[in-house]
Amino acid sequence: MAAHEAHAANHPGFAQASAAPLRKRVEVRGIVQGVGFRPWVYRLAQAHRLGGFVLNSSSGVTVELEGSPDSIQRFLADFAAHPPELARIDELRQSDIAPRGESEFVICESVAAGDEFALAPPDIATCADCYADFTDPANRRYQYPFTNCTNCGPRYTILRDIPYDRPFTTMDEFRMCLACQAEYDDPANRRFHAQPNACPVCGPRLDAPDALARTRRDLAEGRIVAIKGLGGFHLACDAANDAAVRRLRERKRGSGKPFALMARDLEAAEKLADLTEEDRHALLGPRRPIVIVSRRKGAEISSAVAPGNPTIGVMLPYTPLHHLLFAGPESFLALVMTSGNFREEPIVSVNEEAPRLKPLCDSFLLHNRRIQTRVDDSVVRCFEGRERVLRRSRGYAPHPIDLGVSLPPVLAVGGELKNTFCLTKNHYAIPSQHIGDLENYETRVFFEETLAHMQRFFRVEPEIVAHDLHPGYLSTRMAQAMRGVEKIGVQHHHAHIASCMAEHHLREKVIGVAMDGTGYGTDGRIWGGEFLVCDYSGFERRAHLRYVPLPGGDAAIREPWRMGQSYLIDTFGSRAPRIEGVAEAPQRTVAQMIAKKINTVDTSSCGRLFDAVASILGVRQEVTYEGQAAIELEAIAAEAIEDSYPFLVEREEIDVRPMIEAMLRDRTEPALASARFHNTVAEMIAKVCGRLRASEGLNRVCLSGGTFQNFTLLKRALALLRRAGFEVLLHARIPPNDGGISIGQAVIAGHILRTRPQKARSENGQSASAGSGIIEA
């Protein structure tokens, strides 16, 4: 061997250069579209001097690599170790294929793949680089409200179909100019293959050149503006202008529900609220949800933003348009940004519908980028170092939940309030964004539109439809009207616990504590304070709050004094004291309804117990939104109170009459009584779980239901359960309220379908009974 050949043989690159070329196909599934994945693969392949291609398909991303084995190995190591920040790789399959002699690496056109599906990307908040672009006077995108790149911008809200390419989005209406096209084609540019790429020359526009200045002026002068944003319209006003906030509240039909705030930046948010490190992380993250935080004393916002509530919901700007609203001379600390809709209707999302908002606003800020799918803001609250999702929508939807087990295709239609639906495919549960309360035609249309979109995105044809047992729910009636599919009814609280189990990949039986306002029971009564022993195949109800009459049905939910009177009559009989602050005549009427069982149904609801206590203590006698009485009762609870009230557990019944009797003695000290009441409910939970552990040998407890959004109760119950040695599972990615039950319905029905022999399936599209709590449709 010559000297120079001997030197080459010892060089690290010699074996690589002389080795026979290899070609590999790499198929990737997960969140890999709309997150800059293909440009990243391209640059990585270039760095390792590999040939081949990368493309989007309707199943994810396909990569073919050709080069030396060592180069491919190094590529794969970097691929696994350093994916794009917003990507999530769920599955990666490799296979060797025949080399083609390719030395150039390219991005190919996307392809469809039958019934395969990719995970549609969620919308992503404006990145720091794009913020720098539209705030730089020398940049061609200066003050452009639709600036984006591969790392941020609209995704789900503009998507018509997968794969995620511009022709399948509403951005196909805007042809890129030469400068934008050059960015799109340049591998070194962060807008390389950014599908919504645009600029002031070629992209979407506001309705007038002076629209931003006009809107800022209107807000500064106390007007209410309907602003078309990313997933729909907001109704905005200056949060410090008390008259404007109160006028907006009156126009929104007098609801006392807290308004969401958009703070100018994190520094402004710190002036409004006492933030934890977890709160800051949630506020600044790419999802930019509304974060429920403790209001700072003396914060410069109207008291009408969140009346009677020590917390406020704050988010930071998540689009260039939002940032630019705060960029003028008006210097807003925060703006009210509440959903642009009438009560119980979906958010308005198209310009043609905007005139419907005229009774609510004084002016409009419109643009011509079409919203394909309307999406509300998400809501989270941080607890024990984690974000806990309370409303799962923008930034989260349509992210799937990995179930850890493959299920047949199921559609679960959810409940009546805070509705979501859920589809399953393979090992994914794919919940919709927040739909809302199914009480009107407009929300039903929204449900059906979104279902059609998601079935198309994820290529799902359900074999089974799961629904709540309540025959009056619109979601139940919609499910029953579907043809050609089997229907299974799932008990409401079983679905709650199953959703918590699914989030934690649990398979074995658990103790489930499900506490909320309303759920139709298998005995035809209204449940809501339930202790279950359950798995996905069924449940046993092992304890519950003592039944009391629910006088007047929905009227009792709107008027908590009715439940206060019901509990007082249950405790004292004819000696029951009156509810203070309520006229005597209606109380006599309700007493007669209870005595004669007229228009009443029995309930074990924990939510109604909270209403009753709020009424008895004089906190609230009427509500304008769900949970208002319980929220205000929690708000007044005194701190550092350790004692509680007596109660009885007899067989399967939790009797709170001793608590009601003792609590009356504290009626003049509602803060003390509220604290003792919360302690009592926490002790009930711990005591009953202790009994169930002794009888069943179970040590794992799942807590679910809207009542556990009460963090005072949650903290105290957790402390007692953990002190007793229980393993306690809580929600984080799935809402604990009714926004999560569609996932529970889906996994229960999917488990039944997966484990039941094919011959046992009904042939006529109706459901068959399948275990305790699963009812024939």
GIMO-V9962 format. One record per run of one state. SS is the DSSP state (@ for helix, = for strand, . for the rest). FROM is the first residue (numbers start at 0). LEN is the number of residues. If there is no record, write none. Layout:
# GIMO-V9962
SS:FROM:LEN
SS:FROM:LEN
This chain:
# GIMO-V9962
.:0:2
@:2:8
.:10:1
@:11:7
.:18:3
=:21:10
.:31:5
@:36:11
.:47:3
=:50:7
.:57:2
=:59:8
.:67:1
@:68:13
.:81:6
=:87:10
.:97:7
=:104:3
.:107:3
=:110:1
.:111:12
=:123:1
.:124:3
@:127:7
.:134:14
=:148:1
.:149:2
=:151:2
.:153:2
@:155:3
=:158:1
.:159:6
@:165:3
=:168:1
@:169:4
.:173:4
@:177:8
.:185:20
=:205:1
.:206:4
@:210:10
.:220:4
=:224:4
.:228:4
=:232:6
.:238:3
@:241:10
.:251:8
=:259:4
.:263:2
@:265:7
=:272:2
.:274:2
@:276:8
.:284:5
=:289:6
.:295:7
@:302:3
.:305:5
=:310:6
.:316:3
@:319:6
.:325:8
=:333:6
.:339:11
@:350:7
.:357:5
=:362:3
.:365:1
=:366:1
.:367:11
=:378:5
.:383:2
=:385:6
.:391:9
=:400:12
.:412:6
=:418:1
.:419:2
=:421:10
.:431:4
=:435:1
.:436:4
@:440:18
.:458:5
=:463:5
.:468:5
@:473:8
.:481:4
=:485:5
.:490:1
@:491:12
.:503:6
=:509:11
.:520:5
=:525:10
.:535:2
=:537:8
.:545:2
=:547:4
.:551:2
@:553:5
.:558:2
@:560:15
.:575:8
@:583:13
.:596:3
=:599:4
.:603:2
@:605:11
.:616:11
@:627:9
.:636:11
=:647:3
.:650:2
=:652:3
.:655:1
@:656:8
.:664:5
@:669:27
.:696:3
=:699:5
.:704:1
@:705:4
.:709:1
@:710:13
.:723:3
=:726:3
.:729:8
@:737:18
.:755:2
@:757:3
.:760:13
=:773:3
.:776:1
